[in-house]
Amino acid sequence: MRGGGLLVVPAAPELKDLETKASYREALLNADMVITDSAYMVMVWNRLEHDSIRRLSGLEYLVELLKQPEVREPGNVLWIMAGQQSADRNLTWLAGEGIHVPEDCVYLAPMYIGEEIVDQALVERIDRIRPQHVILTLGGGTQERVGLYLKRNLSYLPAIHCIGAAIAFLSGDQVRIPMWADR
């Protein structure tokens, strides 16, 4: 992802509706990297393809991503958060990990209604700040579509990471998952 692109982490609740949710399917098909977070997806793939890919969790990916020097650099990541309460918890946790996020690098996502995603304010902010990374912490099914919208509408291509609730498990915004349980 260092060269930019769209990374998605599809989850079983959305994958089951893949046939009927065209915009979600399009986002997955146009991703540059797909992480096999869903045990269901891995099981189906291995059965259909007679393969043996393994599951890699989005949480595991995020933990490694946050170790990268360019991600820890203030102003080099724009965080798209689901709401103020989530943002407060996530930013507090990030600060405790030594990651300072400038106020302008936090975007509170509106409720995206319907299939089509349009958010010109977000595109303008990212184009103005030009971060190397954009990290979406929105719900599955929405964040992938927002990620594809950004990939298609930004003036450049940052690394767009659709990590969903992974950070919420670390920050306590969701029920905390100990790292050993994710393995």
C-alpha positions as CSV (number, residue, x, y, z in Angstrom):
1,M,0.0,0.0,0.0
2,R,3.0,2.3,0.1
3,G,2.4,3.3,-3.5
4,G,-1.2,4.2,-2.8
5,G,-4.4,2.3,-3.6
6,L,-7.5,1.0,-2.0
7,L,-7.3,-1.7,0.7
8,V,-10.5,-3.4,1.9
9,V,-11.3,-5.9,4.7
10,P,-14.6,-7.5,3.7
11,A,-16.6,-9.1,6.5
12,A,-19.1,-11.9,6.4
13,P,-22.2,-9.8,7.2
14,E,-21.7,-7.8,4.0
15,L,-20.3,-10.7,1.9
16,K,-23.5,-12.7,2.2
17,D,-25.3,-9.9,0.3
18,L,-22.6,-9.5,-2.3
19,E,-24.9,-10.7,-5.1
20,T,-27.6,-8.0,-4.4
21,K,-25.4,-5.0,-3.3
22,A,-23.9,-3.9,-6.6
23,S,-22.0,-0.8,-5.3
24,Y,-20.4,-2.9,-2.5
25,R,-19.4,-5.6,-5.0
26,E,-18.0,-2.9,-7.3
27,A,-15.9,-1.5,-4.4
28,L,-14.4,-4.9,-3.7
29,L,-13.7,-5.7,-7.3
30,N,-11.9,-2.3,-7.7
31,A,-9.8,-2.7,-4.6
32,D,-6.1,-2.9,-5.0
33,M,-5.7,-5.2,-2.0
34,V,-8.2,-7.4,-0.1
35,I,-7.4,-8.8,3.3
36,T,-8.9,-12.1,4.2
37,D,-10.4,-11.1,7.6
38,S,-13.5,-13.2,7.2
39,A,-13.1,-16.8,8.2
40,Y,-16.2,-17.5,6.1
41,M,-14.7,-15.9,3.0
42,V,-11.5,-17.9,3.5
43,M,-13.5,-21.2,4.0
44,V,-15.5,-20.6,0.8
45,W,-12.5,-19.6,-1.2
46,N,-10.5,-22.6,-0.1
47,R,-13.4,-24.9,-0.9
48,L,-14.1,-23.4,-4.3
49,E,-10.5,-22.9,-5.4
50,H,-9.1,-26.0,-3.7
51,D,-6.6,-23.6,-2.1
52,S,-5.3,-23.0,1.4
53,I,-5.2,-19.3,1.9
54,R,-5.2,-18.2,5.6
55,R,-7.1,-15.6,7.4
56,L,-5.4,-12.3,8.2
57,S,-7.4,-10.1,10.5
58,G,-7.9,-6.4,9.9
59,L,-6.9,-5.8,13.5
60,E,-3.6,-7.6,12.9
61,Y,-3.1,-5.4,9.8
62,L,-3.9,-2.2,11.7
63,V,-1.5,-3.0,14.5
64,E,1.3,-3.4,11.9
65,L,0.2,-0.3,9.9
66,L,0.4,1.9,13.1
67,K,4.1,0.8,13.6
68,Q,5.1,2.4,10.3
69,P,7.0,5.7,10.7
70,E,5.1,7.5,8.0
71,V,1.8,6.6,9.7
72,R,3.1,7.9,13.0
73,E,4.0,11.3,11.5
74,P,1.6,14.1,12.3
75,G,-0.4,15.2,9.3
76,N,0.5,12.2,7.1
77,V,-2.8,10.4,7.8
78,L,-6.3,11.6,7.5
79,W,-8.7,9.6,9.7
80,I,-12.3,9.3,8.7
81,M,-14.3,8.6,11.9
82,A,-17.9,7.4,12.3
83,G,-18.8,10.1,14.9
84,Q,-17.5,12.4,17.6
85,Q,-17.7,9.9,20.4
86,S,-15.8,7.3,18.4
87,A,-13.3,9.9,17.3
88,D,-12.7,11.0,20.9
89,R,-12.0,7.5,22.0
90,N,-9.8,6.6,19.0
91,L,-7.8,9.8,19.2
92,T,-7.2,9.4,22.9
93,W,-6.0,5.8,22.3
94,L,-3.8,6.9,19.4
95,A,-2.2,9.7,21.5
96,G,-1.5,7.1,24.2
97,E,0.4,5.2,21.5
98,G,2.4,8.3,20.7
99,I,0.5,9.1,17.5
100,H,-0.6,12.7,17.4
101,V,-3.4,13.5,14.9
102,P,-3.9,17.2,14.0
103,E,-7.5,18.4,14.2
104,D,-7.6,19.0,10.5
105,C,-6.7,15.3,9.9
106,V,-9.9,14.0,11.5
107,Y,-13.1,13.9,9.4
108,L,-16.4,13.0,10.9
109,A,-18.3,11.2,8.2
110,P,-21.9,12.1,7.5
111,M,-24.5,9.4,7.2
112,Y,-24.2,8.2,3.7
113,I,-27.7,7.4,2.5
114,G,-28.4,5.2,-0.5
115,E,-26.1,3.4,-2.9
116,E,-24.2,6.4,-4.4
117,I,-21.5,8.0,-2.3
118,V,-20.9,11.7,-2.9
119,D,-18.8,13.7,-0.4
120,Q,-17.1,16.7,-2.1
121,A,-16.1,18.2,1.3
122,L,-14.1,15.1,2.1
123,V,-12.4,15.1,-1.4
124,E,-11.5,18.8,-1.0
125,R,-10.0,18.3,2.4
126,I,-7.9,15.3,1.3
127,D,-6.7,17.1,-1.8
128,R,-5.8,20.2,0.3
129,I,-3.9,18.2,3.0
130,R,-2.5,15.5,0.7
131,P,-1.9,12.9,3.3
132,Q,0.0,9.7,2.3
133,H,-2.7,7.6,4.1
134,V,-6.4,7.8,4.5
135,I,-7.8,5.5,7.2
136,L,-11.6,4.8,7.3
137,T,-13.1,3.5,10.5
138,L,-16.7,3.3,9.3
139,G,-18.9,0.3,9.1
140,G,-18.5,-2.4,6.6
141,G,-20.4,-2.0,3.4
142,T,-20.1,1.8,3.6
143,Q,-16.4,2.4,4.0
144,E,-15.5,0.3,1.0
145,R,-17.8,2.4,-1.2
146,V,-16.4,5.6,0.3
147,G,-12.9,4.3,-0.4
148,L,-13.7,3.6,-4.0
149,Y,-15.3,7.1,-4.3
150,L,-12.1,8.6,-3.0
151,K,-9.9,6.5,-5.3
152,R,-11.9,7.7,-8.3
153,N,-12.3,11.4,-7.3
154,L,-9.0,12.5,-5.6
155,S,-6.4,14.4,-7.6
156,Y,-3.8,11.8,-6.4
157,L,-3.9,8.3,-5.0
158,P,-3.0,7.9,-1.3
159,A,-3.1,4.6,0.5
160,I,-6.8,4.2,1.4
161,H,-7.2,1.7,4.3
162,C,-10.8,0.6,5.1
163,I,-10.1,-0.9,8.5
164,G,-13.6,-0.6,10.0
165,A,-13.9,-1.4,13.7
166,A,-10.3,-2.6,14.1
167,I,-9.3,0.6,15.9
168,A,-12.4,0.5,18.0
169,F,-11.3,-2.8,19.5
170,L,-8.1,-1.2,20.5
171,S,-9.5,2.1,21.8
172,G,-12.4,0.6,23.8
173,D,-15.0,2.1,21.5
174,Q,-16.1,-1.5,20.9
175,V,-15.6,-4.5,23.3
176,R,-11.8,-4.8,23.6
177,I,-10.2,-7.8,22.0
178,P,-6.9,-8.9,23.4
179,M,-4.3,-9.3,20.7
180,W,-3.7,-13.0,21.6
181,A,-7.4,-13.7,20.9
182,D,-7.1,-12.4,17.3
183,R,-4.6,-15.1,16.3
